[in-house]
Amino acid sequence: MTILLIILTITIALFIWGKFPPDVVALMSMLALYISGILDLKETLVGFSNTTVIMIAALFIIGEGLSRTGWTALAGQKFVGWAKKSAPRLLMIVTLGSSVLSGFVSNTGTVAALLPVTISAAWNAGTMPSKLLMPVAFGSNTGGLLTLTGTPPNIIVSNALVEEGLEGFSFFEFALIGLPLLIIAIVYFRYLGYKLLPDNRTKNKPVNIDSEMHKWIEDYSIDDNVYRLRIRSMSPMINTKLGDWEFEKKYNVSVMRLRRRHPNTMKGIQPFVEFPKPETELRYHDIITLKGKTEAIDKLIIGLKLGIIPTKYDNKELKEELINHEVGMAQMIITPKSAFVGNTIPLGYYLDQAGIQLLGASRNNMPLKDTRIKVRAGDAFIIRGSWKDIEALQTAYEHLLIAGSPEAMAKNVDKLNTKSYIAMGTLLLMIILLVFNILPGAITALVCAGIMMLSGCVPISKAYKGISWTSVVMIAAMIPMGIALQKTGVAQLTAKGLVNYLGNIHPIMLLAGIFLLTTSFSQTINNSATAVLMAPIAILAATSLGVSPKPFMIAVAVSASTAFLTPVGTTTNAMVLAAGGYKFMDYVKVGAPLLLLFFIVTLLIVPVFWPF
């Protein structure tokens, strides 16, 4: 027991100090438990096979799928729109959203889904993610108290009553205490918590694709000489191939995109051909987007009997014309050693080896208007291609620089497509499987993560990059601490002594003692393990006093979900740790007042709805 308490004290001290990353501290703690002989090898490594840890990793992939298919960007914009650029109002929205969602989905699932949304919304609203992420985590913990399946401790205490031959809790019975606590949490964060939350400068700012597009349109004159032409009924182009007409050679124009006016997906005719090739077939009423000088376009219209669609591109329309979840744009800079230096390249030219099109050029921060550019070192080009090809461009061609992050920009496209609805369907499937307990939580998360990858919502090569390994490793490495506390008898001895002492004074004092003891354990032990430990003790104490055990079981469920003082108390706290740039003491400063409010409200409300 003494050795364990020393290890626990040092672990907590290192977390508070913040000198080492939290996952490293957790790993050192885990190794110390093995080296000291407190745990055997199997017990030491049990966290890495724990179903909760596996579920968390899978949930990060599901969250990545929602981010890559546009839901994150769209939800972030909606949140900002509702908040009207008010950071405190945005805080209330994301806290309420995480609370309500976690009443039906696991807390970890809720935070995994809202984490990228909240980060994006924070930056768009002009505030730091650290002002919002901790409320999302605490809100999800509180929201779990709205339903029986909202969080594992609820199920544990209800089942413990049933096993004793008593009546368990109904599905929404927990809302009698959960709803008041949720209101308290939202009001707290709105008026006090927001002031206590740190304003940490993190580097996870998402790319604002709208502002980037606006800048490129101006700097490179991308909107100049862009036209849309319709293939009319008398045009000789009908049922021919694009390469038959040699647009670049004969007319000095470049084809950017082709839109089918009569798509038929059953026959493989898609609505858009993003990168028309020489073998692309042309059909009646197709609309071709081209870039070229007005004189060349006029010649094309007359010679091929095409109709022009009058369009004055604004930034939003040009963005929708040029980018989506599959196709993007980036800035490419030519270095002195590049093979392109000295070559003449026409704008609109396709780099066949990389599948990239050149849309605009700039030299010395001035747009180049010529349709054919003799490349110099330092020239910058705006390129268009699939996001995958843009990322691979530097591999295909040496001595090129790609400015910014194409992958980050792809996640901020807010236009929905087929994969977007697959991703949302996957999330709804996860909710159904979890609510009705059709499959175990970890299996449910793995199945849904697999759907995200197999459907292409998350490229398989990117799946592991979407997981916050700091959070996963820290949680897995801290699970053995809970086992050690139970194995050595430290937890049981402390609990029984406190309960025996307070039980002789008054039931309300026992209720307070159980709450404080449970919340103390929950700061370092998994909330499920805490509930399993405290539930039988609470029932034993209540029956020995001749009072109803229900109020004490409610107190166990509530206090097991109040791990507000440490980043390791709950999975959700750990998940936002790195993204918010939080320190150990940030949790203490923000969480202590909220914990005190929960303690007081619980003592006032529980005896009213569940009398002794």
Secondary structure as UniProt FT lines:
FT   HELIX           2..17
FT   HELIX           22..35
FT   TURN            36..37
FT   HELIX           41..44
FT   HELIX           46..49
FT   HELIX           51..68
FT   TURN            69..70
FT   HELIX           71..83
FT   TURN            84..85
FT   HELIX           87..102
FT   TURN            103..104
FT   HELIX           107..124
FT   TURN            125..126
FT   HELIX           129..131
FT   HELIX           133..143
FT   HELIX           144..146
FT   TURN            148..149
FT   HELIX           152..163
FT   TURN            164..165
FT   TURN            171..174
FT   HELIX           175..188
FT   HELIX           189..193
FT   HELIX           194..196
FT   HELIX           209..220
FT   TURN            221..225
FT   STRAND          226..231
FT   TURN            233..234
FT   TURN            236..239
FT   HELIX           242..245
FT   HELIX           247..251
FT   STRAND          254..259
FT   HELIX           265..267
FT   STRAND          272..273
FT   TURN            278..279
FT   TURN            284..285
FT   STRAND          287..291
FT   HELIX           294..304
FT   STRAND          306..308
FT   HELIX           315..322
FT   STRAND          327..334
FT   TURN            336..337
FT   TURN            339..342
FT   STRAND          344..346
FT   TURN            347..348
FT   STRAND          350..351
FT   TURN            352..355
FT   STRAND          356..363
FT   TURN            364..365
FT   STRAND          366..367
FT   STRAND          372..374
FT   TURN            377..378
FT   STRAND          380..386
FT   HELIX           387..396
FT   STRAND          400..403
FT   HELIX           406..410
FT   TURN            411..412
FT   HELIX           418..435
FT   TURN            436..437
FT   HELIX           441..454
FT   TURN            455..456
FT   HELIX           460..462
FT   HELIX           464..466
FT   HELIX           469..487
FT   TURN            488..489
FT   HELIX           490..503
FT   TURN            504..505
FT   HELIX           507..522
FT   TURN            523..524
FT   HELIX           527..545
FT   HELIX           550..560
FT   TURN            567..568
FT   HELIX           571..580
FT   HELIX           584..609
//
